[in-house]
Amino acid sequence: MPAKLPPAKLSDTEAALKAVATVDSLNIISTLCKNCAVQPKEEKFRKVKLSNKKINAAIVGTEGGLDAMLKLGWMQSTTAEDGDVLMLPEGKYLNMETVRKVEEAKERLEKANKDAARLGKKPSVSDMEKERIRAQLAADKKERAVADPVIAPSVAQALPAGGNIHQGGF
């Protein structure tokens, strides 16, 4: 039986795309890159506002999202009119090969999620996400510890059929 070759070494871009934690983020990245590849001269596709909630959640709020965009050739900058943005620098163009790399990363992650679901395992949550959840749990615990306990005196209540509650012996 012939020896198996080791997997090909991933490029920096492919490694960055593989590190993106969610399929939704890769969908957004794919759409942004495809728009730039199909219409390279259209300025509205070459600049993405990070203040947009959907973009922010998919790129900045997802592990690996921003790094992948930077490896794909986007630059992060701040403009007076738009605030924080990602933009393709002048003279930089994306092609369909780039879009295919993003699509391959998305398909790989979808397959991994399906395989994990088929085997009855949850898809792995990134270590950063786990740490964020742990920090939130610790903050909640501290908040509950500091909160004043609810103390109210007990009040005797009459029981049906004339029964009474007595303290002490009979």
N, C-alpha and C positions, 0 to 999 in steps of 0.2 A: 504494500500500500504506500503510495507516495506521501511524502511529508507535507503537512499543511503549511502554507506560508503564513507568517504573522500578518495581522491586519495592517493595511497601509497607514502610515503616520498621518494624522489629521493636520490640516493647515491651521494656522491661527484662527482664521475665520470659521472653519468647520468646528474647531474646538469651542469657540465662543458660542456658536449656534447650538451646539450639543449641551452647553451649560444652561440654556434658557429653560426655566422650570415648567412653563405651561404651554399647552397647545394654543390657547387663545393669544398669548403673546406672539408666538410664531406666526399665527394668522395675520395679526396686525403688521408685523415686520414684513411678511411676504407681500401684503397689499401695498405698503409704502414703497417697497423696492420695485414691485411690478409697475406701479404708476410711474416711477422715475425711469424704468427701462423702456416702457412703451412710449412715453412722452417726455423725452429727456430735456427739452427746451422749456417746458411748462414750469414756470417759477413756483406756482402754488403747490406743486408736488415736491419741490426741492427743499421746502422748509416746513417743519412740523413743530407746532407749539406744544411744549411740555405742560402748559397749564390746562390743556384739554384733559378732562377726567379720564376718559377711556385710554388715551395715549399714555398718560402718566401712570395709570394702573398697569398697563401692558408692558411698558418699557422701563420706567423708573421703579415702579413698585413690584416688579417681578425679578427674581434673582436671575442675573445673566442678561437681562433685556438690554440695558444701556450699553454694556460691554459689547454685546453682539452688534448693535447699531454702529458703535465706534469702529469695530473691526471691519464692518462692511463699507466704511469710508465716510460715514456721517461725522460731522463735527458738532460739539455742543458749544453754544455761545449764548450771550445775553444781548438782546436788542432793546432799545428804549421803547419801541412801539409794541413788541410782542412778548417781552420778558424772556424767559429761558426757552430756547429753541434748539432743535437738531436740524442741521442743514447740510446739504451736499455742497462742498466747496466748488467754486467756479472752475470749470475744466474737468471735474470728476463726473463720470457717467457710470451708471449701473447697467448691466446687460442681463439677458435672460439666464445666463449661466449662474449668476449670483442668485437670481430668483429660484432656480432649480436647487441650489444648495440649501436655501431656506426651506423649500418644500420637502426636500429629503430629510432635513432635521425634524420637521413637523411630523412626517410619516413615521420616522423612527420613534419619536416620543409617543405618538398615537398607538403604535404597535406595542411598545413597552407597557403602556397603560392597559391595553386590552389583555395582554398576556398576564399582567398582575391581577386583573379582575377575574380572568378565567381560572387562575390558580387560587383564587380566594384571598388574595393579598390586596391590601390597599396600595395605591401608587405611593411611592416614597415621598414624604414631605421633606423639603430641603432643610438642611441644618439651620440655616438662617431663619426659616419660618418657624421651626421648632423653638429656637431661642427666643424669637419674638413672642410666641405663645407663652413660654415659661416666664418671661419677664412680665407679661400682662397678668398672669396668674399670681405672681409674687406681689405685684402692685395692688391687685384686688385684695389679697390676703392682708396686706398692711393697712389698706383702707378700712377693711372690716374690723381689724384689731383696734384702730384708733376711734372708730365710731362709738358713741356712748351706747351702753347696753340699754335695752328697753326694760325699765323696771317700773312695775305698777303694783300697788298693793292689792292683795286678793280681797274679794268681797264675798261674804257669805250669801248664798242664794237658797231660796226655799226650794225643796224638792217636791215633786208631785206626790200625792197621797200623804202629805203631812210629815214626811220623814225629815229629820234634822241631822246635821253633822255636828258631832261633839268632839272637842279636843280633850285629851287626857282620858282618865279611866271612867268607868260607869259607876 
